[in-house]
Amino acid sequence: MVFSSILFIFAFFPIVFIAFSLSSQRYRILILLIASFAFYFWGEQEYIFVILVSILINFLFGRWIESSENSRIIFSLGIVLNLALLIYFKYTIFLTTVISKSSELNLDIHLPLGISFFTFQGISYLFDVYRKDIFADKSLIRFSFYISFFPQLIAGPIVRYSEVFQSLEKLKANHKELVSGLTLFVIGLGKKVLIANNLGIYADEVFSTDFSIIGSASAWLAILSYSFQIYFDFSGYSDMAIGLGRIFGITFPINFNYPYSSLSIQEFWRRWHITLSSWFRDYLYIPMGGNRVGYSRQIVNLFLVFLLCGFWHGASWNFIIWGIFHGFFLMAERTKYKEVLNFLPSFIKFMITFFIINIGWVFFRTNNLTESIEFLKILFGGNGFVFLQLFSFYDMKWVIGICFSVLFAFEWRFHSYLSNFPITKSIFGIFVFLISIFFLVANNYNPFIYFRF
């Protein structure tokens, strides 16, 4: 069940919200916990046992770490168990294929929804308990709710316990938070349905076509469409998740901050999937030495972090190369290349950064390295510069999608003006909601890219 579905908008959410609103404070966390398990069970059925096991492991190990004199050993064991669960379900097939050098293995291991996200939340919890940044939760119900709360369960944001503990005690939104949450949910819905879905049609059309008949112009339009699709798809989902959290009185951290306006790859990662990049920074890069070690060690650590960041996204060489690709430019920005970059005008730095990001998305979108290399060749004129004839890029929905992308993917000054006028924002929200519902009813195309992670 995705947020951008008729079932969720007009059935699941209203039922949960009404039950939540009518219940006393004492039972609200239980109602939302039951709703969260029902939400997950809808998509995973018997594989709900995976998240239940993860919850139990982290709850027990958190208590054990806090009360034990040998907390380091227990903490390490807890991390190993979390990683073992993730590795088994997400990476067994890939690792076995690499080791055996065979692609004809008959392994069939289901990948549970959101396992990368709730595993990282569990690991961050154990880290924070071990470092005495927080106390271990003594309530299994409250801790289960922290891990499984349905708005951020499937695709984040990756929420730290310290960020929501106070909210877990309250679970009550005032009128302002309720309106703000609904508005943000609608904005996210519009991003997903009106922009991401329409651009995704063109991107899918090109990437599913025989590459030998695709010209450079068509390929660039396809990767540009995918670049905006994945941004509005994921940031739209994050907005909906954050909005839902506010409706129930929980404040989630921001996850995107106009990343395509970045003037460097380093800045891009400060703005893109912020909760993931900060997770890798705080729980991997800094424990490895961070910026406190020598320059050479910093470079190695940065390389390892983004190698693992790519691998986190999926069990595929493409994701690994994508992580290394970004890691390479992050390392380059710590060399004299940074001095050269600083001399350039802001617009040129923006164009270079946006170009690098789009090239990187090729590895993210294609199915394997062979396809990636072939598509990169096409981007740079390997098949000439003609447009693909199977799909007209003049299609009005695509044109609208691109226009809205340019308006809302970059940090323009008028965004702050819109935010300063609540009435205008409300009217805009109602309009976006009605149009989004129309598109949802009229179209069957409603994928969600980050569900596979």
C-alpha positions as CSV (number, residue, x, y, z in Angstrom):
1,M,0.0,0.0,0.0
2,V,1.5,3.3,-1.1
3,F,0.6,6.7,0.2
4,S,-0.2,7.8,-3.3
5,S,-3.1,5.4,-3.7
6,I,-6.9,5.7,-3.5
7,L,-7.0,2.9,-0.9
8,F,-4.6,4.7,1.5
9,I,-6.0,8.2,1.0
10,F,-9.7,7.4,1.3
11,A,-9.7,4.2,3.4
12,F,-6.7,3.4,5.5
13,F,-5.7,6.9,6.6
14,P,-9.2,8.2,7.5
15,I,-9.9,5.1,9.5
16,V,-6.7,5.4,11.4
17,F,-7.0,9.1,12.0
18,I,-10.6,8.8,13.3
19,A,-9.7,6.0,15.6
20,F,-6.6,8.0,16.8
21,S,-8.7,11.2,17.3
22,L,-11.5,9.5,19.3
23,S,-9.2,7.5,21.6
24,S,-7.7,8.7,24.9
25,Q,-4.0,9.6,25.1
26,R,-3.3,6.3,26.9
27,Y,-4.3,4.2,23.9
28,R,-3.2,6.3,21.0
29,I,0.3,4.7,20.7
30,L,-1.3,1.3,20.7
31,I,-3.8,2.2,17.9
32,L,-1.0,3.6,15.8
33,L,1.2,0.5,16.5
34,I,-1.7,-1.8,15.3
35,A,-2.2,0.4,12.3
36,S,1.5,0.2,11.5
37,F,1.6,-3.6,11.7
38,A,-1.5,-3.8,9.5
39,F,0.1,-1.4,7.0
40,Y,3.2,-3.6,6.8
41,F,1.2,-6.9,6.8
42,W,-0.8,-5.6,3.8
43,G,2.3,-5.6,1.7
44,E,4.4,-8.4,3.2
45,Q,2.0,-10.9,4.8
46,E,4.0,-13.6,6.6
47,Y,7.3,-11.6,6.2
48,I,6.1,-9.3,8.9
49,F,8.1,-11.7,11.1
50,V,11.3,-10.0,9.8
51,I,10.5,-6.6,11.3
52,L,9.2,-8.3,14.5
53,V,12.5,-10.1,14.9
54,S,14.4,-6.9,14.2
55,I,12.3,-5.0,16.9
56,L,12.9,-7.7,19.5
57,I,16.6,-7.9,18.8
58,N,17.2,-4.2,19.2
59,F,14.9,-3.8,22.2
60,L,16.5,-6.6,24.1
61,F,20.1,-5.6,23.2
62,G,19.4,-2.0,24.0
63,R,18.4,-3.0,27.6
64,W,21.3,-5.5,27.8
65,I,23.9,-2.9,26.6
66,E,22.7,-0.4,29.2
67,S,22.8,-2.8,32.1
68,S,26.0,-4.7,31.3
69,E,29.6,-4.1,32.3
70,N,30.7,-5.7,29.0
71,S,28.6,-3.4,26.9
72,R,31.1,-3.3,24.0
73,I,30.9,-7.0,23.3
74,I,27.1,-7.0,23.6
75,F,26.9,-3.9,21.4
76,S,29.1,-5.6,18.7
77,L,26.9,-8.7,18.8
78,G,23.8,-6.6,18.4
79,I,25.2,-4.9,15.4
80,V,26.3,-8.2,13.9
81,L,22.8,-9.6,14.3
82,N,21.2,-6.6,12.6
83,L,23.7,-6.8,9.7
84,A,23.2,-10.6,9.5
85,L,19.4,-10.1,9.0
86,L,20.0,-7.4,6.3
87,I,22.7,-9.4,4.5
88,Y,20.7,-12.6,4.4
89,F,17.6,-11.1,2.9
90,K,19.2,-8.4,0.7
91,Y,22.6,-9.7,-0.3
92,T,22.8,-13.5,-0.2
93,I,21.9,-14.0,-3.8
94,F,24.3,-11.3,-5.0
95,L,27.2,-12.5,-2.8
96,T,26.6,-16.2,-3.7
97,T,26.6,-15.3,-7.4
98,V,29.8,-13.4,-7.1
99,I,31.6,-16.1,-5.1
100,S,30.4,-18.9,-7.3
101,K,30.8,-16.9,-10.5
102,S,27.5,-18.2,-11.7
103,S,24.3,-16.4,-12.7
104,E,22.3,-19.7,-12.8
105,L,21.7,-20.2,-9.1
106,N,18.1,-21.2,-8.0
107,L,18.1,-19.1,-4.9
108,D,14.8,-17.4,-4.1
109,I,15.0,-15.1,-1.2
110,H,12.3,-12.5,-0.7
111,L,13.4,-8.9,0.0
112,P,11.1,-7.5,2.8
113,L,9.9,-4.0,2.3
114,G,11.9,-1.3,4.1
115,I,14.4,-3.7,5.6
116,S,17.3,-1.3,4.8
117,F,15.5,1.5,6.6
118,F,14.3,-0.2,9.8
119,T,17.6,-2.0,10.1
120,F,19.5,1.3,10.1
121,Q,17.1,2.7,12.6
122,G,17.8,-0.2,14.9
123,I,21.6,0.1,14.5
124,S,21.5,3.9,15.2
125,Y,19.5,3.1,18.4
126,L,22.0,0.6,19.7
127,F,24.9,3.0,18.8
128,D,23.2,5.8,20.8
129,V,22.5,3.6,23.8
130,Y,26.1,2.3,23.8
131,R,27.5,5.9,23.6
132,K,25.0,6.8,26.4
133,D,23.4,9.5,24.2
134,I,20.0,8.0,25.2
135,F,18.5,5.7,27.7
136,A,17.3,2.3,26.5
137,D,13.5,2.2,26.1
138,K,11.9,0.1,28.8
139,S,8.5,-0.1,27.0
140,L,8.4,-2.8,24.2
141,I,5.2,-1.1,22.8
142,R,6.8,2.3,22.6
143,F,10.0,0.9,21.0
144,S,8.0,-1.2,18.5
145,F,6.1,1.9,17.6
146,Y,9.4,3.9,17.1
147,I,10.7,1.3,14.6
148,S,7.4,0.4,12.8
149,F,5.4,3.7,12.6
150,F,3.9,3.4,9.2
151,P,4.7,6.9,7.7
152,Q,8.5,6.2,7.8
153,L,8.5,2.4,7.9
154,I,9.0,1.6,4.2
155,A,11.3,4.4,2.9
156,G,12.3,6.6,5.7
157,P,13.2,9.2,6.7
158,I,15.7,7.3,8.9
159,V,14.6,8.5,12.3
160,R,16.8,8.5,15.4
161,Y,15.3,7.7,18.7
162,S,16.5,11.0,20.3
163,E,14.7,12.9,17.6
164,V,11.2,11.5,18.3
165,F,11.3,10.4,22.0
166,Q,9.5,13.5,23.3
167,S,6.9,13.2,20.5
168,L,6.2,9.5,21.4
169,E,5.2,10.7,24.9
170,K,2.8,13.3,23.5
171,L,1.1,12.0,20.3
172,K,-1.0,15.0,19.9
173,A,-1.1,17.6,17.2
174,N,-2.5,21.1,17.5
175,H,-4.5,22.8,14.8
176,K,-1.5,24.4,13.2
177,E,0.5,21.1,13.1
178,L,-2.6,19.3,11.6
179,V,-3.0,21.9,8.8
180,S,0.8,21.9,8.2
181,G,0.9,18.1,8.1
182,L,-2.0,17.9,5.6
183,T,-0.6,20.6,3.4
184,L,2.8,18.9,3.3
185,F,1.2,15.5,2.5
186,V,-0.7,17.1,-0.4
187,I,2.5,18.7,-1.7
188,G,4.2,15.4,-1.6
189,L,1.3,13.7,-3.3
190,G,1.5,16.3,-6.1
191,K,5.2,15.8,-6.5
192,K,4.7,12.0,-6.8
193,V,1.5,11.9,-9.0
194,L,1.8,15.0,-11.2
195,I,5.5,15.2,-11.8
196,A,7.3,11.9,-11.0
197,N,4.7,9.6,-12.6
198,N,4.4,11.6,-15.8
199,L,8.2,11.9,-16.3
200,G,8.6,8.2,-15.4
201,I,6.5,7.2,-18.4
202,Y,9.0,8.7,-20.8
203,A,12.0,7.4,-18.9
204,D,10.6,3.9,-18.8
205,E,9.8,4.0,-22.5
206,V,13.3,4.9,-23.5
207,F,15.1,2.6,-21.0
208,S,13.0,-0.4,-22.0
209,T,13.6,0.1,-25.7
210,D,16.4,-1.4,-27.8
211,F,19.3,1.0,-27.2
212,S,20.6,0.6,-30.7
213,I,17.7,2.8,-32.0
214,I,18.1,5.5,-29.4
215,G,19.8,8.8,-30.3
216,S,21.8,11.0,-28.0
217,A,19.0,13.6,-27.7
218,S,16.5,11.0,-26.6
219,A,18.9,9.5,-24.1
220,W,19.6,12.9,-22.5
221,L,15.8,13.6,-22.2
222,A,15.4,10.1,-20.7
223,I,18.1,10.5,-18.0
224,L,16.9,14.1,-17.3
225,S,13.4,12.7,-16.9
226,Y,14.6,10.0,-14.6
227,S,16.7,12.5,-12.6
228,F,13.6,14.6,-11.9
229,Q,11.4,11.4,-11.5
230,I,13.6,9.9,-8.7
231,Y,13.8,13.3,-6.9
232,F,10.1,14.0,-6.9
233,D,9.3,10.4,-6.3
234,F,11.4,10.1,-3.2
235,S,11.1,13.7,-1.9
236,G,7.4,13.5,-2.5
237,Y,7.2,10.3,-0.4
238,S,9.3,11.9,2.3
239,D,7.0,15.0,2.3
240,M,4.0,12.7,2.7
241,A,5.7,10.8,5.5
242,I,6.8,14.0,7.4
243,G,3.3,15.4,6.9
244,L,1.6,12.3,8.3
245,G,4.0,12.4,11.2
246,R,2.9,16.0,12.0
247,I,-0.7,15.0,11.8
248,F,-0.2,12.5,14.6
249,G,2.0,14.8,16.6
250,I,5.5,13.5,15.6
251,T,8.2,15.6,14.1
252,F,10.4,13.9,11.5
253,P,13.7,15.4,10.3
254,I,13.7,17.0,6.8
255,N,15.1,14.6,4.1
256,F,15.6,16.8,1.1
257,N,16.6,20.5,0.6
258,Y,16.7,21.3,-3.1
259,P,19.7,19.0,-3.8
260,Y,19.8,19.8,-7.5
261,S,20.7,23.4,-6.6
262,S,24.0,22.3,-5.2
263,L,27.3,23.7,-6.4
264,S,29.3,20.6,-5.5
265,I,28.8,16.9,-4.9
266,Q,29.6,17.5,-1.2
267,E,26.8,20.0,-1.0
268,F,24.5,17.6,-2.9
269,W,24.9,15.0,-0.2
270,R,24.2,17.6,2.4
271,R,20.8,18.2,0.7
272,W,19.9,14.7,-0.8
273,H,18.5,12.0,1.4
274,I,19.8,13.9,4.4
275,T,18.9,11.3,7.0
276,L,20.9,8.6,5.2
277,S,24.0,10.8,4.5
278,S,24.0,12.0,8.1
279,W,23.6,8.3,9.3
280,F,26.7,7.3,7.3
281,R,28.5,10.4,8.6
282,D,27.7,9.8,12.3
283,Y,27.7,6.1,12.5
284,L,30.4,5.1,10.1
285,Y,32.6,8.0,8.8
286,I,33.2,9.7,12.2
287,P,33.8,6.4,14.1
288,M,36.4,5.5,11.4
289,G,38.2,8.8,12.3
290,G,36.3,11.4,10.3
291,N,38.3,14.5,9.7
292,R,40.5,13.9,12.7
293,V,42.8,11.5,10.8
294,G,45.4,12.2,8.2
295,Y,44.5,13.3,4.6
296,S,45.2,9.9,3.1
297,R,43.1,8.1,5.7
298,Q,40.3,10.6,5.2
299,I,40.3,9.7,1.5
300,V,40.2,6.0,2.1
301,N,37.4,6.4,4.7
302,L,35.4,8.5,2.3
303,F,35.8,5.9,-0.4
304,L,34.7,3.1,1.9
305,V,31.7,5.0,3.1
306,F,30.4,5.7,-0.4
307,L,31.2,2.2,-1.5
308,L,28.9,1.0,1.3
309,C,26.4,3.7,0.6
310,G,26.0,2.4,-3.0
311,F,25.8,-1.2,-1.7
312,W,23.1,-0.1,0.8
313,H,20.9,0.9,-2.1
314,G,21.0,-2.5,-3.7
315,A,22.7,-5.8,-4.2
316,S,24.1,-5.0,-7.7
317,W,27.4,-3.9,-9.2
318,N,25.5,-0.9,-10.6
319,F,24.8,0.5,-7.2
320,I,28.4,-0.2,-6.1
321,I,29.7,1.7,-9.1
322,W,27.2,4.5,-8.4
323,G,28.5,4.8,-4.8
324,I,32.2,4.8,-6.0
325,F,31.3,7.3,-8.7
326,H,30.0,9.8,-6.1
327,G,32.9,8.9,-3.7
328,F,35.4,9.7,-6.4
329,F,34.1,13.3,-6.9
330,L,33.8,13.8,-3.1
331,M,37.5,12.8,-2.8
332,A,38.4,15.0,-5.8
333,E,36.7,18.0,-4.0
334,R,39.2,17.5,-1.2
335,T,42.2,18.0,-3.6
336,K,43.3,21.0,-5.6
337,Y,40.3,20.4,-7.8
338,K,38.3,22.3,-5.1
339,E,40.5,25.3,-5.6
340,V,39.8,25.3,-9.3
341,L,36.1,24.8,-8.6
342,N,36.0,27.8,-6.3
343,F,37.3,30.1,-9.0
344,L,34.4,29.3,-11.3
345,P,31.2,31.3,-11.4
346,S,28.3,29.8,-9.5
347,F,26.3,28.9,-12.6
348,I,29.2,26.9,-14.0
349,K,29.7,25.1,-10.7
350,F,25.9,24.3,-10.8
351,M,26.1,23.0,-14.3
352,I,29.1,20.8,-13.6
353,T,27.5,19.3,-10.5
354,F,24.1,18.7,-12.2
355,F,25.9,17.0,-15.1
356,I,27.8,14.7,-12.8
357,I,24.7,13.8,-10.9
358,N,22.8,12.9,-14.1
359,I,25.7,10.8,-15.3
360,G,25.6,8.9,-12.0
361,W,21.9,8.2,-12.3
362,V,22.6,6.1,-15.4
363,F,24.1,3.4,-13.1
364,F,21.1,3.8,-10.8
365,R,18.5,3.3,-13.6
366,T,20.0,0.7,-15.9
367,N,19.8,-3.0,-15.0
368,N,23.5,-3.9,-15.3
369,L,26.9,-2.5,-16.1
370,T,26.7,-3.6,-19.8
371,E,23.5,-1.5,-20.2
372,S,25.1,1.4,-18.3
373,I,28.2,1.5,-20.5
374,E,26.0,1.2,-23.7
375,F,23.7,4.0,-22.5
376,L,26.7,6.3,-21.6
377,K,28.0,5.8,-25.1
378,I,24.7,6.9,-26.5
379,L,24.6,10.0,-24.3
380,F,27.8,11.1,-25.9
381,G,26.7,10.5,-29.5
382,G,27.3,6.8,-30.0
383,N,24.1,6.4,-32.1
384,G,23.9,9.9,-33.5
385,F,21.6,12.7,-32.2
386,V,18.2,11.7,-33.5
387,F,15.1,11.5,-31.2
388,L,13.4,8.2,-30.5
389,Q,10.2,7.9,-32.5
390,L,8.3,5.5,-30.2
391,F,7.4,8.2,-27.8
392,S,6.7,11.8,-28.5
393,F,8.5,14.0,-26.0
394,Y,6.0,16.7,-27.0
395,D,3.4,14.8,-25.1
396,M,1.6,17.4,-23.0
397,K,2.0,15.5,-19.7
398,W,5.7,15.2,-20.2
399,V,6.0,18.9,-21.0
400,I,4.0,19.8,-17.9
401,G,6.2,17.5,-15.8
402,I,9.4,19.1,-17.0
403,C,8.0,22.6,-16.5
404,F,7.0,21.8,-12.9
405,S,10.4,20.1,-12.4
406,V,12.2,23.3,-13.3
407,L,9.9,25.3,-11.0
408,F,10.1,23.1,-7.9
409,A,13.3,21.1,-8.1
410,F,15.6,24.1,-7.8
411,E,15.8,26.7,-5.1
412,W,14.0,29.8,-6.4
413,R,13.2,32.9,-4.5
414,F,9.5,32.7,-5.1
415,H,9.2,29.5,-2.9
416,S,9.7,31.5,0.2
417,Y,7.0,34.0,-1.0
418,L,4.5,31.2,-1.3
419,S,5.3,30.0,2.2
420,N,4.6,33.4,3.6
421,F,0.9,33.4,2.4
422,P,-1.0,30.6,4.2
423,I,-4.3,31.3,2.3
424,T,-2.5,31.1,-1.1
425,K,-0.8,27.9,0.1
426,S,-4.1,26.4,1.2
427,I,-5.8,27.2,-2.1
428,F,-2.8,25.8,-4.0
429,G,-2.9,22.6,-1.8
430,I,-6.6,22.0,-2.5
431,F,-6.0,22.4,-6.2
432,V,-3.1,20.0,-6.2
433,F,-5.0,17.5,-4.2
434,L,-8.0,17.5,-6.6
435,I,-5.8,17.2,-9.7
436,S,-3.7,14.5,-8.1
437,I,-6.8,12.4,-7.3
438,F,-8.0,12.9,-10.9
439,F,-4.7,11.6,-12.2
440,L,-4.7,8.6,-9.8
441,V,-8.2,7.6,-10.9
442,A,-7.4,8.1,-14.6
443,N,-4.0,6.4,-14.7
444,N,-2.7,3.0,-13.6
445,Y,0.9,4.0,-13.7
446,N,2.0,4.7,-10.0
447,P,5.4,3.1,-9.3
448,F,7.5,3.9,-6.3
449,I,11.3,3.7,-6.9
450,Y,12.5,3.4,-3.4
451,F,10.3,0.4,-2.4
452,R,13.0,-1.9,-3.8
453,F,15.4,-0.8,-1.1
